[in-house]
Amino acid sequence: MLYSFVRPLLFCQEAELNHHFTLKMLDRASCLLPDRALTHRPVTVMGIEFPNCVGLAAGLDKNGAHIVGLGKLGFGFLEVGTVTPVAQSGNPKPRLFRLPAHQAIINRMGFNNDGVDALVANVSATRSRYAGVLGINIGKNKDTPNDRAVNDYLLALRKVYQHADYITANISSPNTVGLRELQSADAIKSLLEGLKNAQVELAANFGYKPIAIKIAPDLSDEALVKLATIFKQFEVDGIIATNTTIDKSAVASARYGTEEGGLSGAPVRAQSTHVIAVLADALGGDIPIIGVGGITSGAEALEKLRAGASLVQLYSGLIYRGPSLVSEVVKACAQV
Ligand SMILES: Cc1cc2nc3c(=O)[nH]c(=O)nc-3n(C[C@H](O)[C@H](O)[C@H](O)COP(=O)(O)O)c2cc1C
């Protein structure tokens, strides 16, 4: 109710300015908000007990600087990042565009973040005030060539490991040139080999932390089936499906519809759900899927769960519907 009243005012601001303004307001209000992870139905996925099946998707809190405030919106888990080994400013502004008629967003942020050390410092400072599950999403720096990408992922993994409940390797952002090529069979095999070896080593000191891989919605069914075989071979702990799409045909005639970048929100929903269904079939229940892409209602979250996801995440829907979407989706998930 309150958000539908406030939203037109928020949307008057330029999108990225508004993003920072809203997070600042949330931080200020957080001491007034009650602690609540809505616990309609806890679920155990990747060996972790989640208070509910609804998470915040990566990219909204890239530096893990707002986990206390975001934790009070009722999510069962938060995924922060994508964080890279070294701080980088991302693409020139403007790089974030709202397409309200389509309940969509186009972004070409380009992994703007303060670097892994800053994220770890933020998380360490506030973790005691956030009791929920925390995922940390890692990526490679723009200037690191793909043949050295594994080093970046390993560097970030080693730094975040002890601070995360699970770690996501993001190989599917369309805004870092060449990143999605890491989804090809050879590249993914060497990445997974590196990550799984490091996981064994780190587990000896810090306990076993699951590693999930985040994939694009633009992969063919054939590529997904091949990837599923590789994911099983390397015993990946979870798959996050999906990131934003590069197919912007659905919004071509809208203002900003032809901007460079990845499209999220309602137009990616069906494709993300299709990817989940194909993967779920190919994985045969061996690896859990976290479903994300275009969820703007409880019913749409249920579609993802029925397609084979065990958990869901929200980003664009939260911008258009506000925090009430979280409780709506939590209630809907309890029906499964
Ligand atoms: C502005 C913006 C920035 C994003 N940044 C990241 C990111 O840094 N890492 C990542 O894995 N996904 C990122 N995403 C993708 C989202 O996590 C999510 O996978 C995608 O938007 C689809 O979900 P949605 O339709 O609910 O937004 C970003 C999305 C948006 C809109």
PDBQT file of the ligand as one rigid body, heavy atoms in Angstrom, charges set to zero:
ROOT
HETATM    1  C1  LIG A 401      20.428  -3.330 -11.935  1.00  0.00    +0.000 C 
HETATM    2  C2  LIG A 401      20.745  -4.790 -11.900  1.00  0.00    +0.000 A 
HETATM    3  C3  LIG A 401      22.015  -5.201 -11.533  1.00  0.00    +0.000 A 
HETATM    4  C4  LIG A 401      22.316  -6.566 -11.480  1.00  0.00    +0.000 A 
HETATM    5  N1  LIG A 401      23.555  -6.947 -11.089  1.00  0.00    +0.000 NA
HETATM    6  C5  LIG A 401      23.837  -8.271 -10.959  1.00  0.00    +0.000 A 
HETATM    7  C6  LIG A 401      25.092  -8.687 -10.462  1.00  0.00    +0.000 A 
HETATM    8  O1  LIG A 401      25.944  -7.887 -10.088  1.00  0.00    +0.000 OA
HETATM    9  N2  LIG A 401      25.310 -10.030 -10.370  1.00  0.00    +0.000 N 
HETATM   10  C7  LIG A 401      24.376 -10.968 -10.730  1.00  0.00    +0.000 A 
HETATM   11  O2  LIG A 401      24.627 -12.170 -10.602  1.00  0.00    +0.000 OA
HETATM   12  N3  LIG A 401      23.170 -10.584 -11.206  1.00  0.00    +0.000 NA
HETATM   13  C8  LIG A 401      22.876  -9.266 -11.316  1.00  0.00    +0.000 A 
HETATM   14  N4  LIG A 401      21.656  -8.882 -11.779  1.00  0.00    +0.000 N 
HETATM   15  C9  LIG A 401      20.696  -9.910 -12.232  1.00  0.00    +0.000 C 
HETATM   16  C10 LIG A 401      19.678 -10.258 -11.157  1.00  0.00    +0.000 C 
HETATM   17  O3  LIG A 401      20.297 -10.814 -10.026  1.00  0.00    +0.000 OA
HETATM   18  C11 LIG A 401      18.629 -11.255 -11.703  1.00  0.00    +0.000 C 
HETATM   19  O4  LIG A 401      19.300 -12.457 -12.026  1.00  0.00    +0.000 OA
HETATM   20  C12 LIG A 401      17.929 -10.746 -12.950  1.00  0.00    +0.000 C 
HETATM   21  O5  LIG A 401      17.652  -9.367 -12.835  1.00  0.00    +0.000 OA
HETATM   22  C13 LIG A 401      16.605 -11.473 -13.209  1.00  0.00    +0.000 C 
HETATM   23  O6  LIG A 401      15.741 -11.336 -12.112  1.00  0.00    +0.000 OA
HETATM   24  P1  LIG A 401      14.566 -10.220 -12.032  1.00  0.00    +0.000 P 
HETATM   25  O7  LIG A 401      13.787 -10.293 -13.308  1.00  0.00    +0.000 OA
HETATM   26  O8  LIG A 401      13.766 -10.573 -10.814  1.00  0.00    +0.000 OA
HETATM   27  O9  LIG A 401      15.256  -8.894 -11.890  1.00  0.00    +0.000 OA
HETATM   28  C14 LIG A 401      21.333  -7.518 -11.843  1.00  0.00    +0.000 A 
HETATM   29  C15 LIG A 401      20.054  -7.089 -12.209  1.00  0.00    +0.000 A 
HETATM   30  C16 LIG A 401      19.754  -5.750 -12.244  1.00  0.00    +0.000 A 
HETATM   31  C17 LIG A 401      18.366  -5.309 -12.652  1.00  0.00    +0.000 C 
ENDROOT
TORSDOF 0
